Amino acid sequence: MKSRSTRFSGLILLAVSAFALAQSTAPTDNKGISTKALGSIELSTESEGTNGPQLRARSVTIEPGGHTAVHSHKGRPTLEYVLQGNVIEIRNGVDVPHGPGDVVKGTADVTHWWENRGTTPVILVPFDVYTP
């Protein structure tokens, strides 16, 4: 009979392996994606001590079968509003479903991508701090 620590170690190894596999199969390109700039604010003129970053809003459409490339939000925090459709966010190797009205926070510890596994376009509205 296996000890609890052996079973626990096996579960940890399985979880780490699944995360590594998910990251190795993550898309490195965008497919079926269109992006439209909605507006931006130069933060250096709005807040002392900042130089260059912008607060921007975009509309990102992901067509059925489409996906974004895997990316990190280190240095580029975001809030992403799901305006339309059901979408899967693969966040740090875990599938997380989102639907209309959801707000998703992307911070420095987040590496993710989005997939539209449905039959209708998904529209995300990200608001992020971005340095052009």
C-alpha positions in Angstrom: 0.0 0.0 0.0 1.3 3.4 -1.0 2.0 6.0 1.7 0.1 9.3 1.7 3.3 11.2 1.0 4.0 8.9 -2.0 0.5 9.5 -3.4 0.8 13.2 -2.7 4.2 13.4 -4.5 2.6 11.6 -7.4 -0.2 14.1 -7.6 2.2 17.0 -7.5 4.3 15.5 -10.3 1.1 14.9 -12.4 0.0 18.5 -11.9 3.4 19.9 -12.8 3.6 17.7 -15.9 0.1 18.8 -17.0 1.0 22.4 -16.6 4.3 21.9 -18.6 2.4 20.0 -21.3 -0.2 22.8 -21.6 2.5 25.5 -21.8 4.4 23.5 -24.5 1.2 23.1 -26.6 0.2 26.8 -26.2 -0.3 28.6 -29.5 2.4 31.1 -30.4 0.3 32.8 -33.1 -3.1 34.5 -33.3 -5.8 32.7 -35.4 -9.1 34.3 -36.3 -8.4 37.4 -34.3 -9.2 41.1 -35.1 -8.4 44.0 -32.8 -9.8 47.5 -32.9 -8.4 50.4 -30.9 -11.2 52.1 -28.9 -9.1 54.9 -27.2 -6.1 55.6 -25.0 -4.9 58.1 -22.4 -1.2 59.1 -22.1 -0.6 58.6 -18.4 2.4 60.8 -18.2 0.2 63.9 -18.7 -2.4 62.6 -16.2 -0.2 61.5 -13.3 3.2 62.8 -12.1 6.0 60.3 -12.1 4.9 58.3 -15.1 6.7 58.4 -18.4 5.3 56.7 -21.5 2.6 54.2 -20.4 -0.9 54.5 -21.7 -4.2 53.4 -20.4 -5.9 51.9 -23.5 -9.1 50.2 -24.4 -9.5 47.8 -27.3 -12.1 45.4 -28.8 -10.8 42.0 -29.6 -12.9 39.6 -31.7 -12.1 35.9 -31.6 -13.9 34.0 -34.4 -15.1 30.4 -33.8 -12.1 28.1 -33.8 -9.8 31.1 -33.2 -7.3 31.7 -30.4 -4.8 34.3 -29.2 -1.1 33.5 -28.8 0.1 32.7 -25.3 1.2 35.8 -23.5 2.1 37.2 -20.1 0.8 40.3 -18.4 4.1 41.1 -16.6 4.4 44.8 -16.9 1.1 45.1 -18.6 -1.8 44.7 -16.2 -5.3 44.4 -17.7 -9.0 44.0 -17.0 -10.7 42.2 -19.8 -14.5 42.4 -20.1 -16.3 39.6 -22.0 -18.9 41.5 -24.0 -20.2 38.7 -26.2 -19.9 34.9 -26.4 -18.5 32.1 -24.4 -14.7 31.8 -24.3 -12.1 29.6 -22.7 -9.2 31.2 -21.0 -6.2 28.9 -20.5 -4.7 30.5 -17.4 -1.4 29.1 -16.1 -2.3 25.8 -17.7 -5.9 25.5 -16.5 -9.1 25.9 -18.6 -11.3 28.7 -17.2 -14.7 29.4 -18.9 -16.0 32.9 -19.2 -19.2 34.4 -20.5 -20.9 37.7 -21.2 -20.4 40.2 -18.3 -17.4 38.5 -16.8 -14.3 40.7 -16.0 -11.0 38.9 -16.0 -8.0 40.3 -14.2 -4.5 39.8 -15.8 -1.6 40.6 -13.6 2.2 39.9 -13.5 1.7 36.3 -12.4 -0.7 35.5 -15.3 0.4 33.6 -18.5 -2.6 32.8 -20.6 -4.3 32.6 -24.0 -8.0 32.6 -25.1 -9.8 30.1 -27.3 -13.2 30.3 -28.9 -14.5 26.7 -28.9 -18.0 27.8 -29.7 -19.9 28.7 -32.9 -20.3 32.4 -32.5 -17.7 35.2 -32.3 -16.4 36.2 -28.9 -15.8 39.9 -28.2 -13.4 40.9 -25.4 -12.9 44.5 -24.3 -9.5 44.7 -22.6 -8.4 47.8 -20.6 -4.7 47.7 -20.0 -1.7 49.7 -19.1 0.6 49.6 -22.1 3.9 51.1 -23.1 4.0 51.6 -26.9 
